Amino acid sequence: MIISRTLKNFLKIKVAVAGLIIISLIFVMAILAYAIAPDNTPYANDQQITLSNLKPGKTVSFLNIKSNKKTETHSWGYKIMHGFPTQHIRIPFEKYKIKGDSIFITEYGSTSQTKFQSSYHLANVFFAIDRDKTIQEKNNKFIFTTVNGQIKSIASSKLKKQIPEKAINKQTFWLGTDRFGRDLLSRIIVGSRISVSVGLIAVGISLFVGIVLGLIGGYYGGVTDKLIMWLINVVWSIPTLLLVIAISMVLGKGFWQIFLAVGLTMWVEVARVVRGQVKSLKEKDFVMSAKVLGISNRRIMFRHILPNTTGPLIVISAANFATAILLEAGLSFLGIGVQPPMPSWGNMIRDHYGYIVVDQAYLAIVPGIAIMLMVWSFNVLGYGLRDAFDVKN
């Protein structure tokens, strides 16, 4: 009955519902990041310096040359989590022609005064050539041999026809490229994982620490409560960003360190709310009855009192999620958060904030809008949940 009433009240708040929809879409995008990103290499870090600062919507052709580097075989699930290692060397070009057993390309960025032209043997395009190796396809479609790493002979009657279909592809950079020639859209998509992850883990840490301390202080009272309140007041008096920076300096720079640093600074509000709720609930009849029946204090706290604090905790968690995203972005912007080449919306702004005064301001504005949209969604969701749990409604 209470759940249905709360849900009904929440659905009446349209802006909160919109925030929940946006958050859900971002979560799905973060989970499937490497499956939907145009650049699905690890960290979306395919750097093409000749394509730096491309305008949004630009389409470029690529010649894919088989790489000699061996790539480890992983399951599809592993690749979804960590990216798809590339098996090709991608070379952007403007035009090409096939002559004999080679393909000649005019590389991207060539001008009438300066032309960058390269040629590649067709065997190099399709195969990873090893020293003194003979490769033969079934039905003798083509065969070639190498001596000391050089092509000695080749029969390629059908190989040339496969070039447009298997060796050349086009990619449209819908949001352009950054200063390193990386696809900005892919970096935004993969970077959403950092924001979602830091929110989930940091909020989880803050809930664990805050709930435990709040329950103990509120339930037992006395000296225990005074010590916990002293700790809460000390941590509460330190500016959050300074405390996060201090913890980050102690733990060091990195992916997991930033999660711990943010999580260990947001438990204070959780502990205060839980402590207040426990103090008011521990005198209720159902708690007194549980004590009379001889139920252990731990079970009373976690099985009888804690479930009654769910509403306020959900609201606090939504607000803390937004705070965690802002803190992570701020630390990454300062250079002490997530480190390159791992994409983060914060370090993307840091890399390109100088472009705000020129005609490529979108390089910093787009990740800024992503941060703003996600923080706004969690804030309106928190306000909506607060009103939905209000018993007066």
Number of C-alpha atoms within 10 A of each C-alpha: 6 9 10 9 13 19 14 12 17 21 15 12 17 12 16 22 18 15 22 18 14 17 20 12 12 20 17 13 18 23 18 16 27 24 17 15 19 19 26 23 17 19 20 27 19 17 16 17 13 17 21 16 18 22 18 17 13 14 14 16 18 20 23 19 22 19 18 14 10 8 11 6 9 10 7 12 9 11 17 17 15 15 21 20 14 16 15 18 15 20 16 23 21 13 13 15 11 15 11 10 16 16 18 15 20 18 21 19 13 14 10 5 5 8 12 12 14 12 14 14 17 22 24 16 21 18 14 15 20 15 12 13 14 15 15 13 9 8 6 10 12 16 16 16 20 18 13 10 12 15 19 12 13 16 15 17 12 10 14 15 10 12 18 10 8 12 17 17 15 11 15 14 21 17 19 23 26 26 19 15 18 23 30 26 22 26 26 22 26 29 24 25 22 23 26 21 18 23 26 19 18 28 27 17 21 25 25 16 17 24 25 18 25 28 26 21 25 27 25 14 15 10 10 15 19 13 13 20 20 12 13 19 13 11 17 16 8 12 10 16 16 11 17 23 21 13 18 21 14 11 14 16 17 16 15 15 19 28 25 19 26 31 25 21 23 27 27 23 21 24 28 22 19 27 27 16 20 23 18 12 20 18 11 11 10 14 18 13 11 15 13 9 9 9 12 10 16 12 12 19 19 14 11 17 23 18 11 15 18 13 15 18 20 15 20 21 23 21 21 28 26 23 21 28 25 20 24 28 26 20 21 25 20 13 15 19 27 25 14 14 11 17 23 28 30 28 28 25 23 17 14 17 17 13 16 14 8 8 9 19 14 21 25 22 17 18 24 16 13 17 20 14 15 21 23 18 23 24 21 21 25 25 18 24 25 17 17 22 21 13 9 6 9
